[in-house]
C-alpha cells in the first residue's frame, strides 16, 4: 500500500486503536506511548509509515488475534457512531 494511504488509515484509526488496545487490557499505556514514539520516529526518518498494530505486533506486545479483536471493536464502535441520529 502507498505510504500516503497508510498514513490516512493511521490518522483515522490509530489513536482509537491504541486507546482501545489499552482499554481491552492487551497493552499498557507505557507500551502505547513507546509504540507511538516509534511511529513518529519512522515518519520523521523517512522510513515509511507503519500502522500502530504493526509496531505492537513486531515488538511482540500484541498477537494477531488481539489486533483483530481491537479492529472488530473499532468497527463496531464506528457503526454505532454512524447509526446515531445526526451523524453524517
C-alpha positions as CSV (number, residue, x, y, z in Angstrom):
1,X,0.0,0.0,0.0
2,X,1.3,3.5,-0.7
3,X,2.6,5.4,2.3
4,X,0.0,8.2,2.0
5,X,-2.8,5.7,2.1
6,X,-1.3,4.0,5.2
7,X,-0.9,7.4,6.9
8,X,-4.6,8.3,6.1
9,X,-5.7,5.0,7.6
10,X,-3.5,5.5,10.6
11,X,-4.7,9.1,11.3
12,X,-8.3,7.9,11.3
13,X,-7.9,4.7,13.3
14,X,-4.6,4.6,15.2
15,X,-5.4,6.9,18.1
16,X,-8.5,4.9,18.7
17,X,-6.7,1.7,18.0
18,X,-4.1,2.3,20.8
19,X,-6.7,3.6,23.3
20,X,-8.9,0.6,22.6
21,X,-6.0,-1.9,22.9
22,X,-5.2,-0.3,26.4
23,X,-8.9,-0.4,27.4
24,X,-9.1,-4.1,26.4
25,X,-6.1,-4.8,28.5
26,X,-3.9,-6.0,25.7
27,X,-1.1,-3.4,26.2
28,X,-0.2,-0.9,28.8
29,X,-0.2,2.9,28.5
30,X,3.6,2.8,28.5
31,X,3.7,0.4,25.6
32,X,1.3,2.5,23.7
33,X,3.4,5.6,24.3
34,X,6.5,3.8,23.1
35,X,4.8,2.4,20.0
36,X,3.6,5.9,19.1
37,X,7.2,7.2,19.5
38,X,8.4,4.5,17.2
39,X,5.7,5.5,14.7
40,X,6.7,9.2,14.8
41,X,10.4,8.3,14.5
42,X,9.7,6.2,11.4
43,X,7.8,9.0,9.9
44,X,10.4,11.6,10.6
45,X,13.3,9.5,9.4
46,X,11.7,8.7,6.1
47,X,11.4,5.0,6.8
48,X,7.7,5.0,5.8
49,X,4.6,5.0,7.9
50,X,3.9,1.9,10.0
51,X,0.5,1.2,11.5
52,X,0.3,1.1,15.2
53,X,-0.9,-2.5,15.2
54,X,2.1,-3.5,13.1
55,X,4.5,-1.9,15.6
56,X,2.8,-3.6,18.5
57,X,2.9,-6.9,16.7
58,X,6.6,-6.5,15.7
59,X,7.5,-5.8,19.3
60,X,5.5,-8.9,20.3
61,X,3.3,-6.9,22.6
62,X,0.1,-7.9,20.8
63,X,-0.8,-11.1,18.9
64,X,-2.6,-11.1,15.5
65,X,-5.7,-12.3,17.3
66,X,-5.6,-9.4,19.8
67,X,-5.2,-6.9,16.9
68,X,-8.2,-8.5,15.1
69,X,-10.3,-8.1,18.3
70,X,-9.3,-4.4,18.6
71,X,-10.1,-3.8,14.9
72,X,-13.5,-5.6,15.3
73,X,-14.3,-3.4,18.4
74,X,-13.4,-0.3,16.5
75,X,-15.6,-1.3,13.5
76,X,-18.5,-2.0,15.9
77,X,-18.0,1.5,17.5
78,X,-17.8,3.2,14.2
79,X,-21.0,1.6,13.0
80,X,-22.7,2.6,16.3
81,X,-21.5,6.2,15.8
82,X,-22.7,6.2,12.2
83,X,-26.1,5.0,13.3
84,X,-26.6,7.8,15.8
85,X,-29.2,10.5,14.8
86,X,-27.4,13.5,13.3
87,X,-24.4,11.6,12.1
88,X,-23.2,12.3,8.6
